[in-house]
């Protein structure tokens, strides 16, 4: 009888006990995108995009009539204060658990971006799968673009980022993967670089934003970004290039379009007795010809392999030069020094060590497919 009574009491407690920290979705207003900007007066501008279903309930803020999202922004001292201010403008509680994007304005990214992300990492309800990007100009402006193919501007940007990840134009980066990289003294981060194009009706991926010590320091173009990712051993499903194999005649018949079928990357870091760091970076690309207007690839196979190897090797040198110019150690050379040459790392100037690294890079190309049948 005593056991039965205890079981009964336990069941009653389970039925009557409530959850003290419950978050009801009916009271939540889901944030889809967060933007960080610096105004001309050097003040912090915090912006968000929320679904358009809340538009009728807004008491202030700016509406995007042709888009299924609303844009709100405010001047604040911190992101948390910004959310508190915007919460007073809407009938509900802002919830970042489904946030898709975190966008940094160009001017804002030239300062340290880490403090703005602190609240996101500390909040247990933050979405760790959110993508990050830098926007040329104010980031909040991109939320007011009226996309043609997608009703939600946040979903439009997310789809764009995911498709360019597949095509090896930008790396697959989330707020979760960024956490370890941004705190690593031996590695710098790169983020997608977006811009508003086509008279404000579209968003373009410009390339990559290069960071040095958590600050924007340089950029790579789209094609340079793809080559950098291959050099960094980060290939997506596709990696396509179009190369002019005759610079003197910029006609259609002098171009060849290629896709990377397979690749092998080898990176060796060595330190001599004087503490000088040298890096040998070799990349082997197996390519498929997707377009060659002049035709007859087999006849020109050796010539194409040789010419393309020279072109890619030269461009790899340019990419590395831009990284060193921006002092962006996106290859993680410092991380390898910490792991395998720790004594040398302790003697290095942590601010400028990457600029003094001597690179020897080579890209070897072989066309392995040039038609439907291998």
N, C-alpha and C positions, 0 to 999 in steps of 0.2 A: 504493500500500500504506500509506503514511504517513497519508493522509487517512482510509482505512478504519479504521486503528487508532485515530485520534483520535475518530472517530464512535463506535466501540465503547466506548472509555473514557468518553465523554460519556454514553452510554446507561447504562452500569454505575453511573456516579455518580448519575444521576437515579433509578435503581432503588434504590440503597442509602442515599441521603440522606434523613433523617427531618426532621420539623418540630419544632423545639425548643420552640415556644410553643403547641402544639396544646391545644385545650380539648375534651375528650371529653364529649359530651352524656350518656353513661351515668353520669358522675360529677357531673353538674350537677343542682341543685335550683332550679327556676325560680321567681323571685320574680314574683308577679302584681300586688302592691300594696305600696307603701311608705307608712308614716305617720310624721308628726312631731308630737310632743306636748310640752307643758310640764306637769310635775306640780305638785301643790299646794306641794311643797317647792322649787319652781323648779329642778327637774332635768330634763334632756332624756330623753324617752322615745321610743325608736325601735321601730317595729313593722313587721311584714311579714305578708303572706298568701302561702301556698304551696299548691300543689295537694294534695288530700286523699290522693293515692296514696302520699304519704310518711308518712302518719299512723302506720302500724305501726312505722316505723323511728324515730320521735321518742323521745328519752329524757327530754325535758321540754317545757314549753310548754302552751298551752291549746288544746283541741280544740273545734271546732264540729260537733257530732254530726250536725245536719241539713243541713250544707252541705258541698260538695265542696272545701273549703279549710280550711287550718289557720292559726291566728293565733299568732304568736310575738312577744314584745316583751321589751325589756331597757332598763335604765338605762345610759346611756353619756355620754361627753363629746362625741363627734362621731358622725355617721352611719357613717363607716368603722369606728370602734371598735365601734359597735353591731352591724354585720354580722360583725365578727370574733368578737364574743361569741356571737352566735346560731349561727355556724358550728360552735362547739364542742358544740352541742346536737343536731346532726343529722348523719347519716352521709353526707356529700357536701359539695359546694361550692356556696354560694349564687351564683346567676347572675342578673343583672338585665337580660340582653339581651332578654328578652320581657316586661319589666315594662309593665303597662297603665296604672297609676294612681299618682299622687303626691298624698297627702292631708295637709292641714295642719289640726291642731286649732285651734279658735278662739283659745285662749290663746296657743298657739305663734305664730299668724299675727299677733298684736299686736306681736310683735318682728320684727326683720329676718329675712325668710325666705331671703335670698340665701346666707348661709353654709351652710345645710343643703343647698342645691342644688349647691354647688361640686364635691363629689365626683362627682356625676352627670355634669356637663359635662366633667370631667377623665378619666373612665373611658371608653376607646374602645369598650367592650362595653355601655355603657348604651343603653337604648332611647330614641331621640330622639322617638318618636311617642307617648310616654306623656302622658295627660291629667292636668290638675291641678285641684284643687278645695279649698275650705275647708269644714270640717265644724263645725256648731254643737255645742259640747261636745268631748270627746276624740275624735280621729280614729280611734284604735285600736278604740273601741267600735263603730264602724259596720261593722267587719269581722266582728263577732259576730252581726250581724243574720241571721235565717234567711229568705231570700227565698222567695216562693211560686212564682215563674215561672221561676227560673233556679237551677240547682244550685250554681253558683259565685258567691259574693258579688262577686268582682272583675269578672266578666263582667256581672253584674247592674248594677253601678254604671256600667260602661263603656257598656252599652246605653242606660241612662238618660241619660247625658251626650250620647251621639250623637243620640238622639231629640230632646232639648231644643235641641241645636244646629240641627237641621233646622227646628225650630219657632221659631227666633229668640228663644229665652229666654236662652241663654248663648252666648258667642262660641266659635268654633272655635280653641282654644288648645292647644298642645302644649309640651313642655319645650324643643323646638327654636325655636319661634316666640317663646317667652317670653324667650329669651336676649338678643336685641337690645333688646326693650322694657324689660326690668327694669334695663338699664344706661343707658338713654337719660335724660339729665337733663331733657328737655323733654316727657316722657310718663310717665303712670302706668298701672299694670296693673289689670285687673279679672279675677276668677276666679269660677267657679260656687260657690254657697253651698248645701251639702247639710245635711239634718237627718234624724234617725231619726223615723219617724212610724208611725201605725197599730199602737200597742202593740208596737213593736219588730219588726214583720214586714215593713216596707217602708221605702224611702228616698225622700225627697221633695227636689225642687229648690226651694229657698226663694227664690232670686233670684240676685243678684250680690254678691260681696264687693268693696268698693272699697278700693284701696290708696293710701297716700301714702308716698312714699319707702320702698317695699318693706315697709310695715307696714299691717296691717288698720286702716282708719279709719272705715268706714261700710258700709252695705248698701243695696240696692235690692230691692223686692219683685219677684215674677215679672212682673207687668204693666208695672211701671216698667222692668224690665230689657229687655223687648221694645221699648219706646219708645226707650230709650237706644240700643240697637243700631241702630235705624232712624235716629236722629239722628246716629249715628256712621258711617252708611253701611255697615252690616254686616247685611244681610238674609239669612236662610236661605231654604229652599224655601218655608216658610209663615210668616206673621206674623199671628196671630189676636187679636182683641179682642172683648170683650162690654161694651157701654156702656149705661148707664142714661140715656135721653134725657128722662126726667122724674123728677128727684130727689125730688119731693114724693110720688110714688106708686110705691114699690118693688114693683110687681107684674110678672109675667112679660111682660105686653103692653107694658111700657115699656122693654124691653131690645131691643137689636139686636146681632147677632153678625156680625163682619166679618173679612175676610181681605184682606191687601194684595196686589193684583194687580201693581202697579208703583209705583215711587217715584223721586223725584229729590231729592237733597239738595245744598244749596249753603251753604258755610261761608266767610265772608270775615273776615279778621283785619286790623285797621287800628290804627295807632299815631299819636296826635296829637303836637303839638310839646312837650307836657309829659310825654310818655312813657306816657300812659294808654292801655291796650289795650282795644279794643272788638271784639266779635264779632257779626256778623249771621249767624244760623243759620236758614235757611228749609228747610222740608221739605214736599214735595208728595206726597200719598198718593192713589193710585187704588185704590179699595176695591170689593170684591165683597160683597154682602149674602148671608150664609149662613143667617141666621135673623132673621125679623122677625114675631113672633107676631101683631101687630095687622094685618098684611097691607097690600096696596095701596101698595107702595113708590113707584111713579111719581107718585102723588098727593102724597106727602110728600117727594119727592126734594129740592127746594130747601131745605125746612125741615131735613131730615136733614143735608145738606151743611153748612149754616150752623151747626147745633147741634154737630155732630161736630167741625167746625173749631175752635169755641170750646173744647170739652172737651179736644181734643188739644193745643191751644196752651197752655191752663192747666196740663195735666199735664206738658208739656215744660218749662215754667218750674219746676215742682216738682222734676223730675229734675235739672235744672241746679243748682238750689239745693242739693240733697243732695250733688251732686258737689263744689260749692264749699265746702259745710260740712265735707266730709271732706278737702278740699284734694286731690282726686283729679283730675288733669289727664288723664283718659282720652280726651279729644278730641285730645290732642297739640297744644294751643295753643302750648306752649313750643317744640315742634319747629318750628312755623311761624315763631315769632319768631327762632329760631336761624338759619333758612334765609333769611328775607326781611327781617327787621328786627334784624340781628345787633348793631348798635350799641346799640339799645334793650335787647336781651336782656342784654348785658354789664352794664348798669346795674341790672338787676332783682335783687330779693331772691329767690334761687332757692328759698327755703323757702316763701314765701307769695305769689308772683306770681299764681297761679291764682285765689286768693280775691278779688283786686282787679280781675279781668277783668270788664268790663261786657258782659253778654249781652243781645241783642235776638233773641228767638226767635219764630217763627211757623210753625204747621202748617196747611196748606191741604188740605182733603179734598174729593174728588169721587167719588161713587159711579158706577162705570162698568159695573157688572153686578149684577143682582139676581134672576137666574133662570138656567135652564139655557141659554137662548139670550141672547147679548149684544144 
